[in-house]
Amino acid sequence: MAIFRAREVHQLSDVELQENMEKLRMELLQKYGKVSAGGASENPGRIREVRRTIARILTEQGMRKRA
């Protein structure tokens, strides 16, 4: 799953935002599961980037609801 920047998130439709949110949350759960099982992540910074992208999407969805 790609990491989106704020400008890219702003350009996505509501359906695309929801689809990407679901994919990112599944990826995050898989990464957390691997770490909690004692395994080392291939890219530890990926968890942080996924969390930030989820936050960007949630922020954009909130802004669209208010507008």
C-alpha positions as CSV (number, residue, x, y, z in Angstrom):
1,M,0.0,0.0,0.0
2,A,1.3,3.4,-0.9
3,I,1.9,6.2,1.5
4,F,-0.1,9.3,0.6
5,R,0.9,12.9,1.3
6,A,-1.7,15.5,2.3
7,R,-2.0,16.8,-1.3
8,E,-2.6,13.3,-2.6
9,V,-5.2,12.5,0.0
10,H,-7.1,15.7,-0.8
11,Q,-7.4,14.6,-4.5
12,L,-8.9,11.2,-3.7
13,S,-12.7,10.6,-3.8
14,D,-14.6,9.6,-0.7
15,V,-14.8,5.9,-1.9
16,E,-11.1,5.8,-2.5
17,L,-10.4,7.3,0.9
18,Q,-12.5,4.6,2.5
19,E,-10.9,1.8,0.5
20,N,-7.4,3.0,1.3
21,M,-8.2,3.4,5.0
22,E,-9.3,-0.3,5.2
23,K,-6.1,-1.5,3.4
24,L,-3.9,0.6,5.6
25,R,-5.6,-0.5,8.8
26,M,-5.2,-4.2,7.7
27,E,-1.5,-3.5,6.9
28,L,-1.0,-1.9,10.3
29,L,-2.6,-4.8,12.1
30,Q,-0.4,-7.2,10.3
31,K,2.7,-5.2,11.2
32,Y,1.7,-5.0,14.9
33,G,0.9,-8.7,14.9
34,K,4.4,-9.5,13.6
35,V,6.1,-7.3,16.1
36,S,4.0,-8.6,19.1
37,A,4.9,-12.2,18.1
38,G,8.5,-11.3,18.6
39,G,9.5,-10.9,15.0
40,A,11.4,-8.0,13.7
41,S,9.8,-5.8,11.1
42,E,11.7,-5.5,7.8
43,N,11.1,-1.7,7.8
44,P,10.4,-0.4,11.3
45,G,9.7,3.1,9.9
46,R,6.8,1.7,7.9
47,I,4.5,1.5,11.0
48,R,5.0,5.2,11.7
49,E,4.3,6.1,8.0
50,V,1.2,4.0,7.9
51,R,-0.1,5.6,11.1
52,R,0.5,9.0,9.7
53,T,-1.2,8.2,6.5
54,I,-4.2,7.0,8.4
55,A,-4.3,10.2,10.3
56,R,-4.1,12.2,7.1
57,I,-7.1,10.3,5.7
58,L,-9.1,10.7,8.9
59,T,-8.3,14.5,8.9
60,E,-9.5,14.8,5.3
61,Q,-12.7,12.9,6.0
62,G,-13.4,15.1,9.0
63,M,-12.9,18.3,6.9
64,R,-15.2,17.0,4.2
65,K,-17.9,16.2,6.7
66,R,-17.8,19.8,8.1
67,A,-17.8,21.4,4.6
